[in-house]
Amino acid sequence: MKYAVLILDGAAGLPIPALGHRTSLEIASTPNLDRLAREGQLGRAATVPQGMEPSSAIACMSVMGYDPLVYYKGRAAIEATSLDIPIEEDEAVFRCNLVNTDGGIMRSYCAGHISTDEAAELINSLNAALGNDRISFYPGTGYRHILKLKGYNETLEAVTTPPHDISNLPIVSYLPRGKGSEELLRLIEESKIVFKNHPVNVRRHSENKITADSIWLTWGSGQPPKLPPFSEVYGKTAAITSGVDLLRGLGKMMSIDILDISGVTDDQNNDCVAQASGAIKALDRHDLVFIHFEAPDEAGHAGSVEQKVAAIEKADREMVGILVEHLGTTGRLLVMPDHPTP
């Protein structure tokens, strides 16, 4: 028996008045998902334990078979694992977003979906200007990066807010606060100086693109937890394909195969056909494959119903049908969101 788990990140959502109080999933044209609903089994899942943050880190850990109440120690450590960033006992890591906060407003939590190459230039400049033997910035994917601090464990007590939760709101009430926040605030403020006339931003401004005028720090964590290998827990070999460091990091922590498939990204331009085909090929040597599609979540955070519907329809058209055809009656396919992104 072969198994595929397709995670449509953030595809669930709340009813929207402008859509006649329907959700994006309800109005999307999804003939392949409709077929699964008719001919397969439907169920409900609680992916976020009571009292925990309804984030992809926690929800996807649940979907992939590990209890967040036991194993979740913070998101940044998972993403750092994906990037092979070692974390010692006296070190803390934070997600370091590139953002635009022009006029003191969170204009863009993703700096206009800045490219990975452009972002790397900015992060490398930031590390050259502010980095030392206790402070290190590491480039990641798109707008998502990592800050590592050595000997600043008090920063883990600071209260931080994910930038996608405060889109178009004044940032002053959501900056890092409380014990341990001073160093985080200093780095945020000094990043603005580094980025102000950076060639990447000068070029993006000339192209009428949103610039990255600051970093934003959140999801602090210490050392990552040690997860028992997936094969030992479930007696199956597994692989994962995803365009984001979070899911790739979870895969590494679970000791499963990380698939590098050309065209797999963290946004609407994801090559869904290539991703589904690569996942199917992986089933030749594995029992199970996780397929993570980020685009619905990004559209939801951007507040775009149109893009979210388009992402759901794209997944249905270019992934679900291919997977159903391949698995047929001899395999099993689970399609689900990890959490809602209204």
C-alpha positions as CSV (number, residue, x, y, z in Angstrom):
1,M,0.0,0.0,0.0
2,K,1.3,3.5,-0.9
3,Y,0.1,6.7,0.8
4,A,0.1,10.4,-0.2
5,V,-0.8,13.3,2.1
6,L,-1.5,16.5,0.3
7,I,-1.4,19.5,2.7
8,L,-3.2,22.6,1.3
9,D,-1.7,25.1,3.7
10,G,-4.3,27.5,5.0
11,A,-7.0,26.4,2.6
12,A,-9.7,26.4,5.2
13,G,-11.1,29.8,6.3
14,L,-14.0,31.7,7.6
15,P,-17.2,32.5,5.7
16,I,-16.8,35.8,3.9
17,P,-19.8,38.2,3.6
18,A,-18.8,39.3,0.1
19,L,-18.9,35.7,-1.0
20,G,-22.4,35.2,0.3
21,H,-21.1,33.9,3.6
22,R,-19.2,31.1,1.9
23,T,-15.5,30.2,2.3
24,S,-12.9,30.2,-0.4
25,L,-13.1,26.4,-0.5
26,E,-16.8,26.5,-1.1
27,I,-16.7,28.9,-4.1
28,A,-13.6,27.3,-5.7
29,S,-14.2,25.0,-8.7
30,T,-12.7,21.7,-7.4
31,P,-14.1,18.8,-9.5
32,N,-11.3,16.4,-8.3
33,L,-11.9,17.2,-4.6
34,D,-15.6,16.9,-5.2
35,R,-15.1,13.5,-6.6
36,L,-13.0,12.5,-3.5
37,A,-15.8,13.8,-1.3
38,R,-18.4,11.7,-3.1
39,E,-16.4,8.5,-3.5
40,G,-14.1,8.6,-0.5
41,Q,-14.4,9.3,3.2
42,L,-14.8,12.7,4.9
43,G,-13.6,13.5,8.4
44,R,-12.7,16.3,10.8
45,A,-9.4,16.8,12.4
46,A,-8.1,18.9,15.3
47,T,-4.6,19.7,14.3
48,V,-3.9,22.4,17.0
49,P,-4.0,21.3,20.6
50,Q,-6.0,23.4,23.0
51,G,-4.1,26.5,24.1
52,M,-1.4,26.3,21.4
53,E,-0.9,28.8,18.6
54,P,-2.8,27.9,15.4
55,S,0.3,28.0,13.2
56,S,1.6,25.8,10.4
57,A,4.5,24.7,12.6
58,I,2.1,23.2,15.2
59,A,-0.6,22.1,12.8
60,C,1.8,20.4,10.3
61,M,3.6,18.6,13.1
62,S,0.3,17.1,14.0
63,V,-0.6,16.2,10.5
64,M,2.7,14.5,10.0
65,G,2.1,12.3,13.1
66,Y,3.9,14.0,16.0
67,D,2.2,15.5,19.1
68,P,3.1,19.2,19.4
69,L,2.4,19.0,23.1
70,V,5.3,16.7,23.4
71,Y,7.7,17.8,20.6
72,Y,7.1,21.5,19.7
73,K,9.7,23.8,21.1
74,G,9.4,26.7,18.7
75,R,9.2,27.5,15.0
76,A,12.5,29.1,14.4
77,A,14.5,26.1,15.5
78,I,12.6,23.9,12.9
79,E,13.4,26.4,10.1
80,A,17.0,26.6,11.3
81,T,17.2,22.8,11.1
82,S,16.2,23.0,7.4
83,L,19.1,25.4,6.7
84,D,21.6,23.2,8.7
85,I,22.1,25.9,11.2
86,P,23.5,24.4,14.4
87,I,22.0,25.7,17.7
88,E,24.0,25.3,20.9
89,E,22.6,25.3,24.4
90,D,23.3,29.0,25.0
91,E,21.9,30.1,21.7
92,A,18.5,31.4,20.6
93,V,17.1,31.6,17.1
94,F,14.4,33.8,15.7
95,R,12.4,34.0,12.4
96,C,13.7,37.1,10.7
97,N,11.2,38.4,8.1
98,L,12.0,41.1,5.6
99,V,9.1,43.5,5.8
100,N,7.9,47.0,4.8
101,T,6.8,49.2,7.6
102,D,6.7,52.6,5.8
103,G,5.1,55.2,8.0
104,G,5.0,52.9,11.0
105,I,2.4,50.6,9.3
106,M,2.9,46.9,8.5
107,R,2.5,47.5,4.7
108,S,3.9,44.1,3.7
109,Y,4.8,41.2,6.0
110,C,6.8,39.7,3.1
111,A,8.4,42.8,1.5
112,G,6.3,42.3,-1.6
113,H,7.2,38.7,-1.8
114,I,10.8,39.5,-2.4
115,S,12.8,36.9,-4.3
116,T,15.2,34.6,-2.5
117,D,18.2,36.0,-4.4
118,E,17.3,39.6,-3.6
119,A,16.7,38.7,0.0
120,A,20.0,36.9,0.3
121,E,21.8,40.1,-0.7
122,L,20.0,42.1,2.0
123,I,20.6,39.5,4.7
124,N,24.2,39.1,3.8
125,S,24.7,42.9,4.0
126,L,22.9,42.9,7.3
127,N,25.2,40.2,8.7
128,A,28.2,42.1,7.5
129,A,27.0,45.3,9.2
130,L,25.6,43.9,12.4
131,G,26.9,40.4,12.8
132,N,29.7,39.3,15.2
133,D,30.6,36.3,17.2
134,R,27.3,36.5,19.1
135,I,25.0,37.7,16.3
136,S,24.5,35.9,13.0
137,F,21.9,36.3,10.2
138,Y,21.3,33.4,7.8
139,P,19.5,33.7,4.5
140,G,16.5,31.4,3.9
141,T,13.7,31.3,1.3
142,G,11.9,34.4,0.0
143,Y,11.2,36.8,2.9
144,R,11.9,34.1,5.6
145,H,15.3,34.1,7.3
146,I,17.0,33.3,10.6
147,L,18.7,35.3,13.3
148,K,20.9,33.4,15.8
149,L,22.0,35.0,19.1
150,K,24.6,33.6,21.4
151,G,24.4,34.4,25.1
152,Y,21.1,36.3,24.7
153,N,18.8,33.6,26.1
154,E,16.7,36.3,27.8
155,T,15.4,37.3,24.4
156,L,13.3,34.1,24.4
157,E,11.2,35.7,27.1
158,A,10.3,38.7,24.9
159,V,6.7,38.9,23.6
160,T,6.7,39.0,19.8
161,T,3.9,39.1,17.1
162,P,4.0,37.4,13.7
163,P,4.0,40.2,11.1
164,H,1.2,38.6,9.0
165,D,-1.1,39.0,11.9
166,I,-0.8,42.8,11.8
167,S,-1.1,43.6,8.1
168,N,-2.0,47.3,7.6
169,L,-1.9,48.0,11.3
170,P,0.5,50.4,13.2
171,I,3.5,48.4,14.4
172,V,4.2,50.4,17.6
173,S,1.9,48.2,19.7
174,Y,3.3,44.9,18.3
175,L,7.1,45.4,18.4
176,P,9.0,43.0,20.7
177,R,8.2,43.9,24.3
178,G,8.9,42.8,27.8
179,K,11.9,41.1,29.3
180,G,14.6,40.4,26.7
181,S,13.2,42.7,24.0
182,E,15.9,45.3,24.0
183,E,18.4,43.5,21.7
184,L,15.6,42.5,19.3
185,L,14.4,46.1,19.1
186,R,17.9,47.4,18.5
187,L,18.5,45.0,15.6
188,I,15.2,45.9,14.1
189,E,16.0,49.6,14.2
190,E,19.5,49.2,12.9
191,S,18.3,47.0,10.0
192,K,16.5,50.1,8.7
193,I,19.8,52.0,8.4
194,V,21.4,49.1,6.5
195,F,18.5,48.7,4.1
196,K,17.7,52.4,3.5
197,N,19.8,52.9,0.4
198,H,20.7,49.3,-0.3
199,P,21.1,48.5,-4.1
200,V,18.3,45.9,-3.9
201,N,15.9,48.4,-2.5
202,V,17.0,51.1,-5.0
203,R,16.3,48.7,-7.8
204,R,13.0,47.5,-6.4
205,H,11.9,51.1,-5.9
206,S,12.8,51.9,-9.6
207,E,10.7,48.9,-10.7
208,N,7.7,50.1,-8.5
209,K,8.1,47.1,-6.3
210,I,7.6,47.1,-2.5
211,T,10.9,47.5,-0.7
212,A,12.3,45.7,2.3
213,D,12.9,48.6,4.7
214,S,13.2,46.6,8.0
215,I,13.5,43.1,9.6
216,W,10.8,41.7,11.9
217,L,11.7,39.2,14.6
218,T,9.3,36.6,16.0
219,W,8.9,32.9,16.9
220,G,12.0,32.7,19.1
221,S,13.2,29.3,20.2
222,G,16.2,27.4,21.6
223,Q,17.5,24.0,20.6
224,P,15.2,21.9,18.4
225,P,13.7,18.8,20.0
226,K,14.9,15.3,19.0
227,L,12.1,13.5,17.2
228,P,12.1,9.7,16.9
229,P,12.5,8.7,13.3
230,F,9.3,8.3,11.3
231,S,10.2,4.8,10.2
232,E,10.6,3.7,13.8
233,V,7.3,5.3,14.9
234,Y,5.2,4.1,12.0
235,G,7.1,1.3,10.4
236,K,7.0,3.1,7.0
237,T,9.5,5.0,5.0
238,A,8.5,8.5,4.0
239,A,9.5,11.6,2.0
240,I,8.3,15.3,1.8
241,T,8.2,18.0,-0.9
242,S,7.7,21.6,0.1
243,G,8.8,25.0,-0.9
244,V,9.2,26.3,2.6
245,D,12.0,25.8,5.2
246,L,9.5,25.0,8.0
247,L,8.2,21.8,6.4
248,R,11.6,20.7,5.1
249,G,12.9,21.3,8.7
250,L,10.1,19.1,10.1
251,G,11.1,16.4,7.5
252,K,14.7,16.5,8.6
253,M,13.7,16.3,12.3
254,M,11.6,13.2,11.4
255,S,14.5,11.6,9.5
256,I,12.5,11.4,6.2
257,D,13.7,12.0,2.7
258,I,13.6,15.7,1.6
259,L,12.7,15.9,-2.1
260,D,14.4,18.6,-4.2
261,I,11.9,19.1,-7.1
262,S,12.6,21.8,-9.6
263,G,9.8,24.4,-9.7
264,V,8.5,23.9,-6.2
265,T,8.2,27.3,-4.6
266,D,6.5,29.1,-1.6
267,D,4.0,31.0,-3.7
268,Q,1.4,31.1,-6.5
269,N,4.0,30.3,-9.2
270,N,4.6,26.8,-7.7
271,D,4.8,24.1,-10.4
272,C,2.1,21.9,-9.1
273,V,2.4,19.3,-11.9
274,A,6.1,18.9,-11.3
275,Q,5.5,18.6,-7.5
276,A,2.8,16.0,-7.9
277,S,4.9,14.0,-10.4
278,G,8.0,14.2,-8.3
279,A,6.0,13.0,-5.3
280,I,4.6,10.0,-7.3
281,K,8.2,9.1,-8.4
282,A,9.3,9.1,-4.7
283,L,6.6,6.5,-4.0
284,D,8.7,4.1,-6.1
285,R,11.2,3.9,-3.1
286,H,9.0,5.1,-0.2
287,D,5.7,4.0,1.4
288,L,4.4,7.5,2.0
289,V,4.9,11.0,0.7
290,F,3.9,14.4,2.2
291,I,3.1,17.1,-0.4
292,H,2.9,20.6,1.0
293,F,1.4,23.4,-1.0
294,E,2.0,26.9,0.5
295,A,0.1,29.2,-1.9
296,P,-3.4,29.2,-0.3
297,D,-1.8,30.3,3.0
298,E,0.2,33.1,1.4
299,A,-3.0,34.4,-0.4
300,G,-4.9,34.3,2.8
301,H,-2.3,36.3,4.7
302,A,-2.3,38.8,1.9
303,G,-6.0,39.2,2.2
304,S,-6.7,38.1,-1.4
305,V,-9.8,36.0,-1.9
306,E,-9.1,35.8,-5.6
307,Q,-5.6,34.5,-5.2
308,K,-6.7,32.0,-2.5
309,V,-9.5,30.6,-4.7
310,A,-7.0,30.4,-7.7
311,A,-4.5,28.5,-5.6
312,I,-7.1,26.0,-4.4
313,E,-8.3,25.5,-8.0
314,K,-4.7,25.1,-9.2
315,A,-4.0,22.4,-6.6
316,D,-7.2,20.6,-7.6
317,R,-6.5,20.8,-11.3
318,E,-2.8,20.1,-11.3
319,M,-2.2,17.9,-8.3
320,V,-5.3,16.1,-7.0
321,G,-6.2,14.6,-10.3
322,I,-2.7,13.3,-11.0
323,L,-2.5,11.8,-7.5
324,V,-5.9,10.1,-7.7
325,E,-5.1,8.7,-11.1
326,H,-1.7,7.2,-10.0
327,L,-2.8,5.8,-6.6
328,G,-6.1,4.4,-8.0
329,T,-7.6,1.7,-5.9
330,T,-4.2,0.4,-4.6
331,G,-3.1,3.5,-2.7
332,R,-4.6,6.0,-0.3
333,L,-4.7,9.8,-0.6
334,L,-5.5,12.2,2.2
335,V,-6.1,15.9,1.2
336,M,-6.5,18.4,4.1
337,P,-5.5,21.9,5.2
338,D,-3.3,22.2,8.2
339,H,-5.2,25.2,9.7
340,P,-7.5,28.0,8.5
341,T,-6.1,31.2,7.1
342,P,-9.1,33.5,6.8
